[in-house]
């Protein structure tokens, strides 16, 4: 299985790359700045028997996206994980910060998928990563929430358009996950404490919790699932 995961040097992207590494397969590990972290992921992918292809690329840059799309002759699984954005109240967001969020967190879902199509055989999967801020209020999440909401809408549109090719499109919407991204939240400890207290499963998610759901959606058993937003949040969205 040949896999391309954007933003896969750390966090959820790293967990997905490792979870999808198969003996004899290939995994494209994409990073923006942290080359050392990407090299560590590559070593772990190689240890699992897969070929690791490390590519520094900015998903906002069309030329970089083209390099990613051409890294393998065949792409069986394309995972859109990379996301950069601003966490600010609406009145404090500058236009360039809004554009940054959309260009890194939403636009590549369309653009990189478009570029990879000719390399995606029947049975391939396109997968996105969203969050509960796409459907519920989160302080400072106006720009990122809009981007993730757009990604979920695009999931449904692409699923119908690509069904004739035998390509499935789904997105995993996670609850609060314990990654470095939490460091950018205002009152981080309060956010974590509250999430733990109200999540029925009693804990934050882990990167591997999300990676496992991504893996499930790539399996033959999921062949009849497309255009869906799968919520994996320990029950947080139910309360």
C-alpha positions in Angstrom: 0.0 0.0 0.0 1.4 3.4 -1.0 0.5 6.2 1.4 0.9 10.0 1.2 0.3 11.8 4.5 0.8 15.6 4.6 2.2 17.1 7.9 3.4 13.7 9.0 6.5 14.5 11.0 4.7 14.9 14.3 1.5 14.4 16.2 -1.5 12.9 14.4 0.2 12.8 11.0 3.1 10.9 12.5 0.7 8.4 14.1 -1.1 7.9 10.8 2.1 7.4 8.8 3.3 4.7 11.3 -0.2 3.0 11.5 -0.4 2.7 7.7 3.2 1.5 7.0 3.0 -2.0 5.5 5.8 -4.3 4.5 6.6 -3.7 0.8 4.6 -0.5 0.8 5.7 3.1 0.6 5.0 6.1 2.8 5.6 9.7 1.9 6.5 11.6 5.0 5.9 15.3 4.5 7.3 18.0 6.8 7.6 21.8 6.7 10.4 22.7 9.1 11.3 19.8 11.4 13.7 17.7 9.3 14.9 15.7 12.4 11.4 14.7 13.4 10.7 13.6 9.8 13.9 11.5 9.8 12.7 9.8 13.0 9.4 8.9 11.5 11.2 7.6 8.4 13.3 5.3 10.5 10.2 3.9 12.2 8.4 3.4 8.9 11.5 1.6 7.5 11.6 -0.7 10.6 8.0 -1.7 9.7 9.2 -2.9 6.3 7.9 0.0 4.2 9.9 2.4 2.1 10.0 5.9 3.6 10.1 8.9 1.2 10.8 12.1 3.1 9.7 15.4 1.3 10.0 18.9 2.6 7.0 20.8 1.2 4.7 23.6 2.0 1.1 22.6 1.3 0.3 26.3 0.4 2.7 26.1 -2.5 1.3 24.6 -5.7 4.8 23.6 -6.9 5.4 21.8 -3.6 2.1 20.0 -3.9 3.0 18.9 -7.4 6.3 17.4 -6.0 4.3 15.5 -3.4 1.8 14.2 -5.9 4.6 12.9 -8.1 6.6 11.2 -5.4 5.1 7.8 -6.2 3.7 6.2 -9.4 0.7 5.1 -7.4 -1.2 6.6 -4.5 -3.5 4.2 -2.6 -4.2 6.4 0.4 -4.0 10.2 0.5 -4.3 11.7 3.9 -4.7 15.5 4.3 -3.4 16.2 7.8 -1.3 19.3 7.5 -3.0 22.4 9.0 -1.7 25.8 10.0 -4.0 28.5 11.2 -4.7 31.4 13.5 -6.4 31.0 16.9 -7.8 34.4 17.7 -11.2 36.0 18.3 -12.9 37.1 15.1 -12.2 40.8 15.6 -8.5 40.2 16.0 -7.9 38.1 12.9 -6.0 39.9 10.1 -6.8 39.1 6.4 -3.4 37.5 5.9 -4.0 35.2 8.9 -7.4 34.2 7.5 -5.8 33.4 4.2 -3.0 31.4 5.8 -5.6 29.2 7.5 -7.6 28.5 4.4 -4.6 28.1 2.1 -3.0 25.5 4.4 -5.9 23.7 6.0 -8.6 23.7 3.3 -7.3 24.5 -0.2 -4.8 21.5 -0.4 -7.7 19.1 0.2 -9.0 20.0 -3.2 -5.7 20.8 -5.0 -3.5 17.9 -3.9 -6.4 15.4 -4.5 -6.8 16.8 -8.0 -3.1 16.4 -8.7 -3.0 12.8 -7.4 -6.1 11.6 -9.3 -4.3 10.1 -12.2 -2.2 8.0 -9.8 -5.1 6.7 -7.7 -6.4 3.4 -8.8 -9.9 2.1 -8.1 -10.2 1.3 -4.4 -8.1 4.2 -3.3 -9.0 6.5 -0.4 -8.8 10.2 0.2 -9.0 11.1 3.9 -9.3 14.4 5.7 -8.8 15.5 9.3 -11.3 17.7 11.0 -12.2 18.7 14.5 -15.3 19.5 16.6 -14.7 23.2 16.1 -16.2 22.7 12.6 -19.6 22.3 14.2 -19.4 23.7 17.7 -18.1 26.9 19.3 -14.5 26.9 20.4 -12.9 30.1 21.7 -10.6 31.7 19.1 -11.5 29.0 16.5 -13.3 31.2 13.9 -10.8 30.8 11.1 -9.8 27.2 11.7 -13.5 26.2 12.3 -14.4 27.7 9.0 -11.6 25.8 7.3 -12.6 22.5 8.9 -16.2 23.1 8.1 -15.3 23.7 4.5 -13.2 20.5 4.5 -16.2 18.5 5.7 -18.4 20.0 3.0 -15.8 19.2 0.4 -15.6 15.6 1.6 -19.2 15.1 0.6 -18.8 16.8 -2.8 -15.6 14.9 -3.7 -17.1 11.6 -2.6 -19.8 11.9 -5.2 -17.6 13.2 -7.9 -15.0 10.5 -7.4 -17.3 7.6 -6.8 -17.4 6.7 -10.6 -13.6 6.2 -10.3 -14.0 3.9 -7.4 -12.2 6.4 -5.0 -13.7 6.9 -1.6 -13.5 10.2 0.3 -14.0 10.4 4.1 -13.0 12.7 7.0 -12.3 11.9 10.6 -13.5 14.6 13.0 -11.6 14.3 16.3 -12.3 15.6 19.8 -9.5 17.2 21.9 -6.3 15.3 21.1 -3.2 15.5 23.2 -0.7 17.0 20.7 1.6 20.1 20.6 -1.3 22.0 19.0 -2.8 22.4 22.5 0.0 24.8 23.3 -1.6 27.4 21.1 -4.9 27.4 23.0 -5.6 30.3 25.4 -5.8 28.9 28.9 -4.6 25.5 27.8 -4.7 23.8 31.2 -8.3 24.9 31.7 -9.3 23.6 28.3 -7.7 20.2 29.0 -9.3 20.0 32.5 -12.7 20.8 31.1 -12.5 18.4 28.3 -11.4 15.5 30.6 -14.2 16.3 33.0 -17.0 16.3 30.4 -15.8 13.7 28.0 -17.7 10.5 28.8 -14.6 8.3 28.2 -12.8 10.5 30.8 -9.7 11.4 28.9 -8.2 13.3 26.0 -7.7 11.5 22.7 -4.3 10.4 21.5 -2.8 10.7 18.0 -3.1 6.9 17.7 -6.8 7.1 18.5 -7.3 9.1 15.4 -4.8 7.1 13.3 -6.7 3.9 14.1 -9.9 5.3 12.7 -8.1 6.5 9.6 -6.7 2.9 9.2 -10.2 1.4 9.5 -11.4 3.6 6.7 -8.7 2.3 4.4 -9.6 -1.4 4.9 -11.6 -3.5 2.4 -14.3 -3.8 5.1 -15.0 0.0 4.7 -15.5 -0.3 0.9 -19.2 0.9 1.2 -18.3 4.0 3.3 -17.8 7.3 1.4 -18.7 10.9 1.9 -18.9 10.5 5.7 -17.6 12.5 8.6 -16.6 10.0 11.3 -16.6 11.5 14.7 -14.0 10.1 17.1 -14.1 12.0 20.3 -14.8 9.7 23.3 -18.3 10.9 23.4 -17.5 14.6 23.9 -19.9 15.9 21.2 -22.8 14.0 23.0 -22.8 16.2 26.1 
